[in-house]
């Protein structure tokens, strides 16, 4: 069939590549499951996946799709943080998946399109690359470097985290990795900066979409009649790159204002942050709550007035969407993923060039919101509206569906 002289595209049969796709897990695995579950409601879906020892196989979690899956190698679950960063189980998955796809194609099975949704990190080649199927990869991200002036404060980094430093070298020189991105009909990055990371590869098409989303926004919260100090909130792992030190330094410049800071999360920079609070005499203003249960986190969002998260090396940032959903005005570093998730009506984005500058600009942003309650309320309402209009899962599916239609093969005339 033709529409205005162009062969019509009808995407019906999708091959989804999603290792570590698990609705019982968190983070990437949980997001991959959302893609699988929601795509299975719109398309005839085949999912190639792996599952962790002791977890329910995807075939028992996903009733609406055909699932091809293998158990992860037994050794990969022993070191969770190492596994999440390096994914040592990906290599056997890659070869199994590529062999399965080739075998199905050789037997005559056809797919309208292949889509790989995880890993999000750009350091993994796709088993679907170069096999003749229209191919989408992403949202992908990572490989974001720290501004040079911040590196000296980041301290010792585990060896496996330092391996991220070779991502850009591999993207430039690793043939299998380059082939993945150069053969993809569409590369979807989690934020516009990803296009710059891939600038050495001749990408056919690049689009931007956050890798996380919301199923719904939170009910509106009336913050206009609150009394007492203005409550700031920082949520995330307490590591140097999340910008917590910079927020604490900003508070030292705001002693004339009535405000407090709640810190949720834990990590290897917590001791340094607590020492900084003591050094600056801010013990009555900053409270470290450590790891907090999910229900309690939501309560902190509801009680907060401003969300401060000047993370200067943040590829994504699911906490940003949570803050938007709870109707909080945001203060963010103007780089990486979070800056792309918001607009000027909902957030103040500050540069991240040096620690001194970032603290100074965070202080100015906090002051503007504390001293102008009407602005604070207005930006909070805009934040919730922005979440509802841009960051729901149905928006992600609609957007990805348009990419599918545009890159899939035309129906034979």
N, C-alpha and C positions, 0 to 999 in steps of 0.2 A: 504494500500500500504506500501511497505518497500523500504528503501533506504539504501544500505549497511547493511542489516540485522536489521535496526532500523525502527520502525513504523514512518511513516511520520506525522508531525504535520501541520495542516492547520488551522491557526487562521483566522476566518472570522467574528464571532459575539462577539463583545466586550461590556461589561457593564462598563461604566465609571461613577465613583462616584465623583461628583465635586460640593459640596455646594458652594454658592457664585461664580458661573461661569457666568461672565458678560463681554461682549465685550465693554460695555459702561463705565466700571469702570476702576480702576487702580490696580496695584500691583498684589496680589494673584488672585483676581477675573479675571483680564485681562489675566494673564498667564493661568489660568484654561480654559478660553475661547479659547486660542490658541491651547491647547491640544485637546479640543472638536472639534474645526473647522477642524484642520488638520487630526485628527484621522478619522473624518467622511468622509474624502476624500479617505481613504484607507480601511476602514472596515465598516461592518454593525454595526452601533453604537447606543446604547441606553444610554442616559445620565440621571442620577438622580441628580437633582440640586434644589437650592432654589434661590429666587430673592428678592431684596430689594423693599420696598414700593416706588412707584414712578418711578422705573426702568422698562425697557422693559423686559418682561419675556423671558427666553432663547428660548422657543419654537418659538418666533417670530424673534429671531436673528439667529437661526441655522436651516437652511432649509434642511440640508442633513442628519439629525439624528432624531431618535425618542426621545422625551424629556418627562421625568416624573419630575414634579416640584411642589414645594409648596412655598407660600410666607413666608418670614421670619416673626417671631412674631413681632408685631408692636413696642415693646419696645426696640428692639436691636439697632435700628438706632439712638437713641438719643445721645449716647456717642460713637463717632466714634473710638477714640483711644482705649477705653475700649473694644469695640466690636472686633476690629482687634486683640487684644491680647488674649482675653478670649473666644470670640465667644459664647456668651450665647445662641444663637439660634441653636447651634450644637446639643444639647441634643434632642430637638424635631425632628430635621432632622434625627438624627441617628435612632430613634425608628420608624419613618415613613418609612425610606428607608429600614431598616431591615425587617419590616413587609411586604413591597411591594416585596422585593426579595424573601422572603420565600413563599409568595402567588404565585408568578410566577413560582418558581421551583415546587411547589406542583401541579400546573396546567399542568406541563409537558414542560414548556419553558426551553430551555437550552442556556447557554452562554459558549463560548469557554474559556473566561477568564474575570475576573473582575479586574479593575484597579482604585485605589483611588489616585487622584492627589493633592487634597487639603483637609484639611488644611496642610500647610507645617510643622507646629509645630508638634512635636512628641507626644503631650499630648492627642491626640484624638483617641479613638478606632474606627475601621472601621465596618460599618454595613455588610460588605461582609465577614468578618472573620469567619472561621469555618462553612461555609454553603456548603462546598463541591465543590465550584467553584475554579479552579486554580486562584490564587490571587497575584497581584502585588501592592505594596504600595510605593508611592513616586513619585518624589523626596521629602524626608522629611529632616528636619533639626531643628535648634534651640538648646536650652539647652546648649549653649556654655557659660562657666563661665569666668569671668574676671581674669587675673593673679592677685594674692593677692596684689602685691605692688601697683596696680592701684586703688583698691577699695576705699581707703581713700579719693581719689580725686573725686569720683563719686557723692558725695553729697546725698541729699534726693531723694529717688526714690518713685514714687506713689505706693500705696499698691498693686494695681493689677499687676504692673510690677514685684514686689518682688515675686509674686506667681510663676514666672518662676523658682525660686530657688528650688521648690519641684518637678520639672519635673523628675529629676533622681531618686528621691525617689519613685515616682509613676511608673516609668518604671521598677523599681525593685519589687514593692509590689502590684500594681493595677492589679488584675487578668484579667480584660477585656482588659486592655492596653497591658499587656504581651501577652495575647492570640492573639492579632492582629499581633504582630511582630513574634511570634513563629509559627503561622499558615500560615504566608505569604510564598508563594513559592519564592518570590524575594522581598527584601527590597532595595529600591534605595535611597541612601543618597545623599544630595546635595554636600557633600565633604567627604573625607576619615575619618575625625574626628568623623562622625556619628557612624561609626562602634565601636569606643571606647565607646561612650555614651551608646550603646546597648550591651556592652560586658557581662552584666549579663544575657542576654537572648540568648538561643540557636537558633540563626538565621540560617535558611536553606541555604540562599544564600544572599550575599550582593554585590551590585554594586554601583558605584558612578557616579552622573550626576548632573550638575548645574540645579537649578529649573528655571532659566531664560535663554533666548536665544535671538538671533537677527534674523530678517527676511532677512537683508542684511547688508553688511559693507558699511561704508561711502566712498565716492570717495577719492582717495589719495590726500594728502595735501603737497605742497612743502614748507617745513620749512627751507630749507638749506640757503636761501638768506635773512633771517630775520635780522633786525638790532634792537638795543635797548635792554632793559633788558630781561633776560630769564623769561618767564611767567610760574609760577607754578599754578596749579588748584586743589582745594579740593571741592568735590561735595557731599552733603549728609546732613542729619539732624545734626544740631550743638549740639550734645550731647557728653559727655566726652569720651564715648567708641569709637567714630569715629577717635580719634587720632589727632584732630586739635590742641589741646594745644601742643602736642609734635612737630608738624610741626612748630608752632610759636616759640617754644624754640629753635628748630634747626636753624631758621633764625637768631637768636641772635648770633649764632656762625659763621655766614657767611656774616658778614658786609663788608668784602672785595670784595664780588661778586656783580655783577649787576643783581639783580633779584627782582621780585615782586610776590605776592601771591593773587589770587582771590579766595574768599570763597563764595560758593553758598549754600544756605540753611539756616534754622533757627531752633532754639531749645533752651532748657533750659540751655545750657552751653555757649550761645553766649555772655552774659554779662561778664562771667569769662574770655572768650577768648579776648574780647575787652579790658578788664582791663589789661590782660597780655600783649597785644600789646602796650598799653599805658605805662605800667611799664618798658618794655624793649626798649622803644623808637623806635618802628617799625611802627609808624603810616603812614610813607611815603611809606611803602613797602607792607602793608596788607590792602585789601579792602574787607569789608563785604557787599555783595550784597543782602542778604536776599533771600526770595523766588523769583524765576525767572521763567518766562514763558518758556515752552518747546522749542520754536524756539530760544529763547535767550540762553538757556543752550547749545544747539548745536553750537551756535556761539562762546561761551566761549571755548568749546572743540577745535574748529578750530583755535582759537587764541592762545591756550595754547601750551607750549613746553614740559612740564612734568606734569604728574598726580601724586599727592601725597595723599595717602589714607591709612595711617597706622592704620586702625581700628583694635583694638585688640580683639574685641568680635563680629565679623561679620560672621554670619553663611553663608550668601549668598553674595550679593553685585552686583546688576545690574549695578551700575555705573562703575564697573571694566570692564564689557563687552563694555559699551559705550566708555570708554577711549581706549580700545583695538581697537574698530572699527574705531575710529578717528585717529589711528596711533600714539598714545602717549606712550612714555616709562613710566613705572609705578614704584612707590615706595610703597611697601605694607608691612604690618606686616605679619610675617611668621606663621600664625595660622588661623584656620577657613576656610571659603569658598574661599575668594579672592586668597589666596596663591595657591589653587588647580586649579584656573582658568587660570593660566599663566605658562610660562616656563622661564628658565634662559635667553633666548635670548630676551625676551620682558619686563622683570621686575627685579627689585632688591628687594629681600625679606629680611627683617630685623627682628631679634628676638624682642619679646615684653616681657621683664622680669621685668623691672622697668621703670618709666617715664624718669629718667635721662639717662638710657642706650638707650631707644627708641629715645629720642631726639638726642643723640650723634650719633647714627647709621643713623638716617634720615639725619642729617647734612652731614655725610660722603658720603651718597648715592647721595644727591643733588649736593654736590661739584663735585663728579666724573662726573656727567652728564652735569653740567654747564661748567666745564673746558674742556670737550671733546665733542665738537659739532658733530664730526663724530660718536662717540659712541651713542649720543642722536638720531641722524637720523637713524642709523642702528637699534637701539632697537625699534624705532617707526615703522619702516617698518616691523620688525619682529612681532610687536604687531598686526598690521593690518592683516598680513598673518595668525597669530595664530587665530584671530577671524574668518577669512574666512574659515579656515580648521577645526575648532573645535566647534564653538559656534553659528552656524546657526540653525534655527528651524528644517530644514530638517535633520541635523545631529542628533538632539534629537529624531526625529521620527524614523529614521533608526536604531538608537541604541535601542530604546524601542521596536521596532518591532522584533529585534533579541531576546530580553529577552522574549517577548511574545511567539515566536516560541519554545524557549527552555523550558519554564515552562508549556505550555499548554498540555492538555491530547493528547496522540497519537490518530490518527484516528483508529477506530476499524478495526482489521484485518479480 
